[in-house]
Amino acid sequence: MRTALAVLAISTLAATAAGHATFQELWVAGKDEESTCARLPANNNPVTSVSSNDIRCNVGGTKAAASKCSVAAGDTVTVEMHQQPGDRDCSKEALGGNHFGPVMVYLSKVGDATSADGSSSWFKIFEIGYDSSSKTWGNDILNKNCGKQDVKIPSNIGPGDYLLRAETIALHTASQANGAQFYMTCYQITVTGGGSANPTGVKFPGAYSASDPGIKVDIWGNSFQEYKIPGPSVYQG
């Protein structure tokens, strides 16, 4: 079975660009804010270097979005990914081409979300990796849910501006050096209410290493059984 999957992965390499995607839209407590607060990447190509500043908010990710989205602490936001800009057709996979991998979401407390460059510390608020019992990846769930993933904003974090970083890593060619593909978008949000918690975080670049077992990994090999999600543990707020 693994051999057959490996052959399938190789056969799709010539068409991987068609499987590329970007996180584009944000829902706040069930309301569709579309892309108003998303720092949309210029195209749907992945970042492949964990040592580049592009790993923060993607290529061109320092350019401000049109506005900020207001989110109450404790509310649920929904990040939404699609292959092509503005194409929210649910009959198409959010991330096609056997681009299997985890989904993670981070927050970074900033002074002003419109001018922050992503160099501040990030703490992880959500992750979903690989379920070996069902052989389901985090971004399989994106594909099943029209590109959407719900994420709860911690209820005890302090109010103010944050960057919210949604990310998936495609691991179909991750057995080779720099083969992992990182797809991320930063959203500009303002958190209201909440408490006073200011979780410690990690920096990008720096949080990931190219040799991390969740980044350089052969998901097609017969020995693959478990997957270790890269980055820090999820903040339990």
Stockholm file with secondary structure:
# STOCKHOLM 1.0

chainA/1-237         MRTALAVLAISTLAATAAGHATFQELWVAGKDEESTCARLPANNNPVTSVSSNDIRCNVGGTKAAASKCSVAAGDTVTVEMHQQPGDRDCSKEALGGNHFGPVMVYLSKVGDATSADGSSSWFKIFEIGYDSSSKTWGNDILNKNCGKQDVKIPSNIGPGDYLLRAETIALHTASQANGAQFYMTCYQITVTGGGSANPTGVKFPGAYSASDPGIKVDIWGNSFQEYKIPGPSVYQG
#=GR chainA/1-237 SS CHHHHHHHHHHTGGGHHHHCCEEEEEEETTEECTTTTEECCSSSCCBCCTTSTHHHHCTTTTSCCSCCEEEETTCEEEEEEESSTTCCCTTSCSSCTTCCCCEEEEEEEESCTTTCCSCSCBEEEEEECEETTTTEEHHHHHHHTTTEEEEECCTTBCSEEEEEEEEEEECTTTTSTTCCEEEEEEEEEEEESCCSBCCCCBCTTTSCCTTCTTTSCCTTSTTCCCCCCCSSCCCCC
#=GC SS_cons         CHHHHHHHHHHTGGGHHHHCCEEEEEEETTEECTTTTEECCSSSCCBCCTTSTHHHHCTTTTSCCSCCEEEETTCEEEEEEESSTTCCCTTSCSSCTTCCCCEEEEEEEESCTTTCCSCSCBEEEEEECEETTTTEEHHHHHHHTTTEEEEECCTTBCSEEEEEEEEEEECTTTTSTTCCEEEEEEEEEEEESCCSBCCCCBCTTTSCCTTCTTTSCCTTSTTCCCCCCCSSCCCCC
//
